[in-house]
Amino acid sequence: MTTSLVGGPALAQTRRIVTEIPGPRSVELAQRRAAALPAGLNSAAGVFIAAAGGGVVVDVDGNSFIDLGSGIAVTTVGNSAPSVVGRAAEQLARYTHTCYLNIPYEPYIEVAERLNALTPGDHEKRTALFSTGAEAVENAVKYARIATGRDAVVVFDHAFHGRSLLTMTMTAKNQPYKHGFGPFAPEVYRAPMAYPFRWPSGPQNCAAEAFSQFQTLIDAQLGADQVACVVVEPIQGEGGFIVPAEGFLRSVADFCRDRGILLVADEVQTGIARTGAWFASEHEGLVPDLITTAKGLGGGLPLAAVTGRADIMDRAHSGGIGGTYAGNPVACAAALGVFDEIERNDLIGRARDIGELITRELRGIAARTDIVGEIRGRGAMIAVELVKPGSREPHKDAVAALARHCHDNGVLVLTAGTFGNVLRFLPPLSISDELLTEAFDVIRDGFASL
Ligand SMILES: *Cc1c(COP(=O)(O)O)cnc(C)c1O
């Protein structure tokens, strides 16, 4: 059941469908999965992977798919990217684990130094490493609470922050993330997000009205001196790549600074070159007190971070923050490879170019259909929100049909959105223009056949 395919950029960069989707070997593995794994652990693609790299994913039946998902914004520098594999392999052979709290090691410090230098703001910073995005968000809240001595956490509509008890509570969407998994963590409050496309009185009023409601929640209902932090994704990921109305995040940041509330930017999905900047906060000139990263950071190995003001992070006592695997040395080495790939190949510029190409393709499609509500996002993080013709009513069925069409024809896409009516594009930055253009030929056919 193994194939001798090697991943990385050496993999043939072609779309190729040679069996039905899923093919016989994937079907066989799906049967074994059904017998061995809980029913809820099913997957969108339906095929099992054999190798990946550049802009393609090859399955166990030899089908080669164009990758527009990057394992949800994780393999941003490409799957099995050369510097990631090289650095991680070297580290694997040297030592795999010590637990940083027992015996520290240099790669951890190097990742922290890089993140301290790259994140917005020239204040003194510290970085603590973890393994998953949810863990980073939880620990950002722990740092905010101990530094402020306050309990309340304010989050937004359409937010996604993870699946642990605290972060599931902070996540907005009931299905599938919260349903039946309560009771939830206390002291989490939700404000409206400045979502221009769905703002009731229109996009022109969105930033000001959303800010006014946010202010009322904190000043009138919670009491500003009870609020430890506001946690926000600078572009909401699972919520459907919602770019907050221009100016909203800056107003939130100023408000927080005035009241001693810490601003946490959850850049788990948007960070590490994805949006055409190292961090999406930069697009709005935001300097968050704490920033969480994960996904793209480890190049596919589990690594996450909280980076923030030294005076905040130094407040947590010894032993209070950490984890057995937190900041694993192999994952740290992989992250150093990620930084190398981004700098050596100007992947930040590449993310911007990819965003322009995708937006151009989507505008071409939108001109020929009446179900495109909005095209939005930044850099290589672009989405299209679909609606019933002549309305703003979410068109979830169209998104499901398009995703199926894409998968059957060799293009891996992801869906998103509170209403399930968003198709999102997160290609690896190692993908070629040729593959991207070919993927959009398939997507255009999908729209035409709806
Ligand atoms: C994916 C994601 C998380 C959770 O990360 P995990 O590694 O799945 O725990 C948190 N916040 C945002 C914005 C995310 O996109």
Ligand as a Chemical Component Dictionary entry (heavy atoms), coordinates in Angstrom:
data_LIG
# 
_chem_comp.id                   LIG 
_chem_comp.type                 NON-POLYMER 
_chem_comp.pdbx_formal_charge   0 
_chem_comp.three_letter_code    LIG 
# 
loop_
_chem_comp_atom.comp_id 
_chem_comp_atom.atom_id 
_chem_comp_atom.alt_atom_id 
_chem_comp_atom.type_symbol 
_chem_comp_atom.charge 
_chem_comp_atom.model_Cartn_x 
_chem_comp_atom.model_Cartn_y 
_chem_comp_atom.model_Cartn_z 
_chem_comp_atom.pdbx_ordinal 
LIG C1 C1 C 0 -6.933 27.145 12.460 1  
LIG C2 C2 C 0 -7.101 28.295 13.365 2  
LIG C3 C3 C 0 -6.974 28.159 14.765 3  
LIG C4 C4 C 0 -6.775 26.816 15.434 4  
LIG O1 O1 O 0 -5.579 26.202 15.061 5  
LIG P1 P1 P 0 -5.389 24.636 15.391 6  
LIG O2 O2 O 0 -3.949 24.392 15.037 7  
LIG O3 O3 O 0 -6.346 23.894 14.539 8  
LIG O4 O4 O 0 -5.657 24.462 16.828 9  
LIG C5 C5 C 0 -7.053 29.296 15.541 10 
LIG N1 N1 N 0 -7.270 30.509 14.993 11 
LIG C6 C6 C 0 -7.393 30.680 13.666 12 
LIG C7 C7 C 0 -7.600 32.049 13.119 13 
LIG C8 C8 C 0 -7.344 29.585 12.805 14 
LIG O5 O5 O 0 -7.508 29.746 11.485 15 
# 
loop_
_chem_comp_bond.comp_id 
_chem_comp_bond.atom_id_1 
_chem_comp_bond.atom_id_2 
_chem_comp_bond.value_order 
_chem_comp_bond.pdbx_ordinal 
LIG C1 C2 SING 1  
LIG C2 C3 SING 2  
LIG C2 C8 DOUB 3  
LIG C3 C4 SING 4  
LIG C3 C5 DOUB 5  
LIG C4 O1 SING 6  
LIG O1 P1 SING 7  
LIG P1 O2 DOUB 8  
LIG P1 O3 SING 9  
LIG P1 O4 SING 10 
LIG C5 N1 SING 11 
LIG N1 C6 DOUB 12 
LIG C6 C7 SING 13 
LIG C6 C8 SING 14 
LIG C8 O5 SING 15 
# 
